Amino acid sequence: MAFQIKRIYEPAEAADGARVLVDRLWPRGVRKEDAHLASWMKDVAPSPGLRVWFGHQPERFAEFSQRYKEELKANPGLAELRRLGQAGPVTLLYAARDPEVNHALVLQAVLRKRGA
């Protein structure tokens, strides 16, 4: 299963495969018809409380990652993402500015680990 991540603001490419938005909120400035989504899976995003607590502060990323992994343990959306991954590549789309500090990295790692 090939799971890659990409900012939703980057152009869609054929190599993206199934493009899945994994943010709870719709990204600003993106028209739905321009997103080229296979799915918008709000429920695999961090809970609103966790998202607000994290606030994309790099010093909180390690703890955020652990808390988010705990939330994902009981998330049925992971099974749906794995099914998509069996059909071909899946690109997890996120809107956060920092490519090094965002929830999509954590989600990708969980999918790769459990999918192996």
PERAMO-V919978 format. One line per field, one symbol per residue. ss: DSSP state (h for helix, s for strand, l for the rest). psi: psi as a letter, one per 30 degrees, with the letter a starting at -180 (. if undefined). burial: # if it has 16 or more other ideal C-beta (glycine too) atoms within 10 Angstrom, else .. A space follows every 50 residues. Layout:
BEGIN
ss->???
psi->???
burial->???
END
This chain:
BEGIN
ss->llsssssllllllhhhlssssllllllllllhhhhlllsslhhhlllhhh hhhhlllhhhhhhhhhhhhhhhhlllhhhhhhhhhhhllsssssllllll llhhhhhhhhhhhhhl
psi->kjkllkkffkkkleffbjkjkgkekkkkgkkefffhkeljieffllleee eeeeghjeffeeeeeeeeeeefegjffeeeeeeefffakkjjklfkejff ilfeeeeeeeeeeff.
burial->#.#.##.#.......#########............#.###..###.... #..#......#..##.##..##..#.##..#..##...########.... ########.##.....
END
